[in-house]
Amino acid sequence: MGARTLQRMAAENDVRGHNARAAFGFRESVAKIGLRETLRNRDSKFGDGRVRVNGPEFRDEEGRLTDG
């Protein structure tokens, strides 16, 4: 695959991503409630992202790591 072909494919994927329904919804949410709250809403379902490596993990009902 040549460099030009790769650049064209990357440009097409970029356009698809920016024109996706989810991208429009994200921009609307940023306009209504702001970037910080939009990111908080988007990321809330993933918990805090921390991993315990020296013992069992204790998490609350929302998936957030607790001290046990």
N, CA, C and O atoms as CSV, one atom per row, in Angstrom:
chain,resi,resn,atom,element,x,y,z
A,1,MET,N,N,0.864,-1.169,0.000
A,1,MET,CA,C,0.000,0.000,0.000
A,1,MET,C,C,0.908,1.228,0.000
A,1,MET,O,O,1.834,1.333,0.804
A,2,GLY,N,N,0.625,2.154,-0.915
A,2,GLY,CA,C,1.436,3.348,-1.017
A,2,GLY,C,C,1.026,4.423,-0.027
A,2,GLY,O,O,-0.036,4.362,0.592
A,3,ALA,N,N,1.901,5.403,0.101
A,3,ALA,CA,C,1.659,6.503,1.042
A,3,ALA,C,C,0.418,7.298,0.655
A,3,ALA,O,O,-0.356,7.705,1.522
A,4,ARG,N,N,0.228,7.520,-0.634
A,4,ARG,CA,C,-0.953,8.295,-1.064
A,4,ARG,C,C,-2.246,7.549,-0.756
A,4,ARG,O,O,-3.229,8.147,-0.318
A,5,THR,N,N,-2.237,6.264,-0.985
A,5,THR,CA,C,-3.422,5.462,-0.674
A,5,THR,C,C,-3.709,5.493,0.818
A,5,THR,O,O,-4.859,5.636,1.233
A,6,LEU,N,N,-2.673,5.361,1.614
A,6,LEU,CA,C,-2.836,5.395,3.062
A,6,LEU,C,C,-3.366,6.752,3.526
A,6,LEU,O,O,-4.225,6.812,4.405
A,7,GLN,N,N,-2.857,7.844,2.941
A,7,GLN,CA,C,-3.337,9.185,3.294
A,7,GLN,C,C,-4.802,9.365,2.915
A,7,GLN,O,O,-5.570,9.960,3.671
A,8,ARG,N,N,-5.194,8.857,1.751
A,8,ARG,CA,C,-6.591,8.962,1.325
A,8,ARG,C,C,-7.503,8.177,2.255
A,8,ARG,O,O,-8.576,8.654,2.627
A,9,MET,N,N,-7.083,6.981,2.629
A,9,MET,CA,C,-7.897,6.180,3.543
A,9,MET,C,C,-8.008,6.849,4.910
A,9,MET,O,O,-9.070,6.820,5.531
A,10,ALA,N,N,-6.921,7.447,5.377
A,10,ALA,CA,C,-6.956,8.143,6.666
A,10,ALA,C,C,-7.900,9.331,6.601
A,10,ALA,O,O,-8.651,9.576,7.545
A,11,ALA,N,N,-7.874,10.071,5.500
A,11,ALA,CA,C,-8.770,11.221,5.352
A,11,ALA,C,C,-10.229,10.772,5.325
A,11,ALA,O,O,-11.087,11.423,5.922
A,12,GLU,N,N,-10.515,9.674,4.644
A,12,GLU,CA,C,-11.886,9.162,4.596
A,12,GLU,C,C,-12.362,8.736,5.980
A,12,GLU,O,O,-13.496,9.028,6.362
A,13,ASN,N,N,-11.516,8.056,6.726
A,13,ASN,CA,C,-11.891,7.644,8.085
A,13,ASN,C,C,-12.085,8.846,8.997
A,13,ASN,O,O,-12.967,8.833,9.856
A,14,ASP,N,N,-11.278,9.877,8.824
A,14,ASP,CA,C,-11.415,11.089,9.623
A,14,ASP,C,C,-12.766,11.754,9.362
A,14,ASP,O,O,-13.440,12.183,10.298
A,15,VAL,N,N,-13.157,11.837,8.104
A,15,VAL,CA,C,-14.452,12.431,7.749
A,15,VAL,C,C,-15.593,11.605,8.326
A,15,VAL,O,O,-16.555,12.162,8.856
A,16,ARG,N,N,-15.498,10.295,8.231
A,16,ARG,CA,C,-16.547,9.434,8.793
A,16,ARG,C,C,-16.683,9.639,10.293
A,16,ARG,O,O,-17.795,9.708,10.817
A,17,GLY,N,N,-15.560,9.737,10.979
A,17,GLY,CA,C,-15.598,9.933,12.423
A,17,GLY,C,C,-16.197,11.267,12.815
A,17,GLY,O,O,-16.978,11.342,13.764
A,18,HIS,N,N,-15.840,12.324,12.094
A,18,HIS,CA,C,-16.353,13.650,12.432
A,18,HIS,C,C,-17.821,13.829,12.044
A,18,HIS,O,O,-18.509,14.682,12.606
A,19,ASN,N,N,-18.299,13.040,11.098
A,19,ASN,CA,C,-19.691,13.153,10.665
A,19,ASN,C,C,-20.598,12.089,11.269
A,19,ASN,O,O,-21.771,12.006,10.903
A,20,ALA,N,N,-20.092,11.289,12.169
A,20,ALA,CA,C,-20.897,10.250,12.811
A,20,ALA,C,C,-21.931,10.882,13.742
A,20,ALA,O,O,-21.725,11.978,14.262
A,21,ARG,N,N,-23.024,10.191,13.941
A,21,ARG,CA,C,-24.097,10.672,14.807
A,21,ARG,C,C,-23.592,10.933,16.227
A,21,ARG,O,O,-23.981,11.915,16.858
A,22,ALA,N,N,-22.730,10.056,16.721
A,22,ALA,CA,C,-22.188,10.234,18.073
A,22,ALA,C,C,-21.354,11.505,18.176
A,22,ALA,O,O,-21.372,12.173,19.209
A,23,ALA,N,N,-20.629,11.844,17.123
A,23,ALA,CA,C,-19.811,13.061,17.145
A,23,ALA,C,C,-20.701,14.299,17.187
A,23,ALA,O,O,-20.395,15.254,17.901
A,24,PHE,N,N,-21.788,14.294,16.437
A,24,PHE,CA,C,-22.722,15.427,16.480
A,24,PHE,C,C,-23.341,15.553,17.867
A,24,PHE,O,O,-23.466,16.657,18.399
A,25,GLY,N,N,-23.727,14.424,18.450
A,25,GLY,CA,C,-24.295,14.451,19.794
A,25,GLY,C,C,-23.306,14.968,20.818
A,25,GLY,O,O,-23.681,15.699,21.733
A,26,PHE,N,N,-22.043,14.592,20.670
A,26,PHE,CA,C,-21.008,15.061,21.592
A,26,PHE,C,C,-20.859,16.577,21.487
A,26,PHE,O,O,-20.783,17.265,22.504
A,27,ARG,N,N,-20.816,17.097,20.264
A,27,ARG,CA,C,-20.677,18.554,20.076
A,27,ARG,C,C,-21.891,19.298,20.613
A,27,ARG,O,O,-21.747,20.374,21.194
A,28,GLU,N,N,-23.074,18.747,20.430
A,28,GLU,CA,C,-24.279,19.379,20.983
A,28,GLU,C,C,-24.228,19.405,22.503
A,28,GLU,O,O,-24.593,20.403,23.124
A,29,SER,N,N,-23.778,18.312,23.101
A,29,SER,CA,C,-23.677,18.249,24.553
A,29,SER,C,C,-22.662,19.263,25.073
A,29,SER,O,O,-22.899,19.902,26.098
A,30,VAL,N,N,-21.547,19.415,24.388
A,30,VAL,CA,C,-20.544,20.407,24.791
A,30,VAL,C,C,-21.138,21.806,24.732
A,30,VAL,O,O,-20.893,22.625,25.618
A,31,ALA,N,N,-21.916,22.083,23.693
A,31,ALA,CA,C,-22.526,23.408,23.563
A,31,ALA,C,C,-23.546,23.668,24.667
A,31,ALA,O,O,-23.675,24.797,25.140
A,32,LYS,N,N,-24.275,22.625,25.082
A,32,LYS,CA,C,-25.327,22.804,26.085
A,32,LYS,C,C,-24.794,22.845,27.509
A,32,LYS,O,O,-25.147,23.736,28.281
A,33,ILE,N,N,-23.933,21.871,27.864
A,33,ILE,CA,C,-23.536,21.754,29.272
A,33,ILE,C,C,-22.043,21.954,29.504
A,33,ILE,O,O,-21.594,21.932,30.650
A,34,GLY,N,N,-21.274,22.147,28.452
A,34,GLY,CA,C,-19.843,22.386,28.602
A,34,GLY,C,C,-19.013,21.126,28.451
A,34,GLY,O,O,-19.511,20.008,28.585
A,35,LEU,N,N,-17.737,21.333,28.169
A,35,LEU,CA,C,-16.840,20.209,27.909
A,35,LEU,C,C,-16.616,19.346,29.144
A,35,LEU,O,O,-16.663,18.119,29.061
A,36,ARG,N,N,-16.374,19.975,30.278
A,36,ARG,CA,C,-16.062,19.202,31.490
A,36,ARG,C,C,-17.200,18.247,31.847
A,36,ARG,O,O,-16.958,17.069,32.111
A,37,GLU,N,N,-18.430,18.742,31.856
A,37,GLU,CA,C,-19.570,17.892,32.222
A,37,GLU,C,C,-19.839,16.840,31.145
A,37,GLU,O,O,-20.222,15.715,31.466
A,38,THR,N,N,-19.642,17.189,29.878
A,38,THR,CA,C,-19.818,16.218,28.803
A,38,THR,C,C,-18.822,15.075,28.940
A,38,THR,O,O,-19.189,13.909,28.795
A,39,LEU,N,N,-17.562,15.403,29.219
A,39,LEU,CA,C,-16.559,14.356,29.417
A,39,LEU,C,C,-16.863,13.524,30.650
A,39,LEU,O,O,-16.672,12.308,30.644
A,40,ARG,N,N,-17.331,14.167,31.698
A,40,ARG,CA,C,-17.692,13.443,32.923
A,40,ARG,C,C,-18.827,12.459,32.630
A,40,ARG,O,O,-18.782,11.314,33.079
A,41,ASN,N,N,-19.838,12.893,31.885
A,41,ASN,CA,C,-20.950,12.006,31.525
A,41,ASN,C,C,-20.469,10.843,30.658
A,41,ASN,O,O,-20.877,9.699,30.861
A,42,ARG,N,N,-19.600,11.144,29.692
A,42,ARG,CA,C,-19.093,10.105,28.797
A,42,ARG,C,C,-18.279,9.064,29.554
A,42,ARG,O,O,-18.411,7.867,29.297
A,43,ASP,N,N,-17.445,9.506,30.478
A,43,ASP,CA,C,-16.509,8.613,31.149
A,43,ASP,C,C,-17.069,7.951,32.401
A,43,ASP,O,O,-16.449,7.027,32.928
A,44,SER,N,N,-18.218,8.393,32.890
A,44,SER,CA,C,-18.743,7.897,34.168
A,44,SER,C,C,-19.013,6.397,34.160
A,44,SER,O,O,-18.910,5.757,35.206
A,45,LYS,N,N,-19.349,5.830,33.035
A,45,LYS,CA,C,-19.665,4.403,33.000
A,45,LYS,C,C,-18.422,3.503,33.063
A,45,LYS,O,O,-18.553,2.283,33.161
A,46,PHE,N,N,-17.223,4.091,33.008
A,46,PHE,CA,C,-16.000,3.294,33.017
A,46,PHE,C,C,-15.305,3.249,34.369
A,46,PHE,O,O,-14.248,2.626,34.476
A,47,GLY,N,N,-15.841,3.872,35.393
A,47,GLY,CA,C,-15.202,3.874,36.704
A,47,GLY,C,C,-13.979,4.771,36.706
A,47,GLY,O,O,-13.831,5.633,35.840
A,48,ASP,N,N,-13.109,4.569,37.672
A,48,ASP,CA,C,-11.959,5.460,37.813
A,48,ASP,C,C,-10.729,5.001,37.038
A,48,ASP,O,O,-9.770,5.762,36.914
A,49,GLY,N,N,-10.731,3.783,36.518
A,49,GLY,CA,C,-9.630,3.307,35.700
A,49,GLY,C,C,-8.426,2.788,36.472
A,49,GLY,O,O,-7.438,2.372,35.868
A,50,ARG,N,N,-8.495,2.805,37.797
A,50,ARG,CA,C,-7.365,2.304,38.588
A,50,ARG,C,C,-7.430,0.785,38.710
A,50,ARG,O,O,-8.508,0.192,38.669
A,51,VAL,N,N,-6.272,0.171,38.858
A,51,VAL,CA,C,-6.173,-1.277,39.013
A,51,VAL,C,C,-5.353,-1.572,40.259
A,51,VAL,O,O,-4.303,-0.967,40.473
A,52,ARG,N,N,-5.825,-2.493,41.072
A,52,ARG,CA,C,-5.088,-2.903,42.272
A,52,ARG,C,C,-4.238,-4.121,41.897
A,52,ARG,O,O,-4.755,-5.105,41.368
A,53,VAL,N,N,-2.934,-4.050,42.175
A,53,VAL,CA,C,-2.052,-5.153,41.802
A,53,VAL,C,C,-1.508,-5.907,43.007
A,53,VAL,O,O,-0.836,-6.923,42.831
A,54,ASN,N,N,-1.774,-5.448,44.221
A,54,ASN,CA,C,-1.243,-6.127,45.407
A,54,ASN,C,C,-2.368,-6.513,46.353
A,54,ASN,O,O,-2.393,-6.087,47.508
A,55,GLY,N,N,-3.282,-7.306,45.868
A,55,GLY,CA,C,-4.398,-7.753,46.684
A,55,GLY,C,C,-5.697,-7.666,45.901
A,55,GLY,O,O,-5.705,-7.232,44.749
A,56,PRO,N,N,-6.785,-8.074,46.520
A,56,PRO,CA,C,-8.075,-8.049,45.820
A,56,PRO,C,C,-8.579,-6.624,45.614
A,56,PRO,O,O,-8.271,-5.718,46.388
A,57,GLU,N,N,-9.353,-6.451,44.561
A,57,GLU,CA,C,-9.980,-5.161,44.294
A,57,GLU,C,C,-11.341,-5.119,44.962
A,57,GLU,O,O,-12.110,-6.076,44.868
A,58,PHE,N,N,-11.640,-4.035,45.625
A,58,PHE,CA,C,-12.964,-3.807,46.188
A,58,PHE,C,C,-13.557,-2.611,45.474
A,58,PHE,O,O,-12.967,-1.531,45.456
A,59,ARG,N,N,-14.715,-2.806,44.891
A,59,ARG,CA,C,-15.352,-1.732,44.130
A,59,ARG,C,C,-16.768,-1.514,44.639
A,59,ARG,O,O,-17.413,-2.432,45.146
A,60,ASP,N,N,-17.242,-0.266,44.492
A,60,ASP,CA,C,-18.612,0.036,44.882
A,60,ASP,C,C,-19.559,-0.322,43.742
A,60,ASP,O,O,-19.127,-0.847,42.715
A,61,GLU,N,N,-20.849,-0.042,43.917
A,61,GLU,CA,C,-21.856,-0.424,42.922
A,61,GLU,C,C,-21.693,0.301,41.593
A,61,GLU,O,O,-22.269,-0.121,40.591
A,62,GLU,N,N,-20.922,1.382,41.566
A,62,GLU,CA,C,-20.687,2.109,40.315
A,62,GLU,C,C,-19.367,1.718,39.661
A,62,GLU,O,O,-18.987,2.289,38.638
A,63,GLY,N,N,-18.664,0.745,40.247
A,63,GLY,CA,C,-17.423,0.265,39.672
A,63,GLY,C,C,-16.189,1.030,40.094
A,63,GLY,O,O,-15.109,0.798,39.552
A,64,ARG,N,N,-16.322,1.935,41.046
A,64,ARG,CA,C,-15.181,2.717,41.507
A,64,ARG,C,C,-14.415,1.953,42.583
A,64,ARG,O,O,-15.013,1.326,43.458
A,65,LEU,N,N,-13.091,2.011,42.509
A,65,LEU,CA,C,-12.234,1.318,43.454
A,65,LEU,C,C,-12.353,1.940,44.837
A,65,LEU,O,O,-12.279,3.160,44.986
A,66,THR,N,N,-12.537,1.093,45.853
A,66,THR,CA,C,-12.601,1.562,47.240
A,66,THR,C,C,-11.461,0.919,48.020
A,66,THR,O,O,-10.791,0.019,47.514
A,67,ASP,N,N,-11.243,1.370,49.229
A,67,ASP,CA,C,-10.152,0.840,50.045
A,67,ASP,C,C,-10.514,-0.455,50.764
A,67,ASP,O,O,-9.682,-1.010,51.482
A,68,GLY,N,N,-11.704,-0.930,50.590
A,68,GLY,CA,C,-12.044,-2.222,51.166
A,68,GLY,C,C,-13.009,-2.099,52.245
A,68,GLY,O,O,-13.402,-3.103,52.839
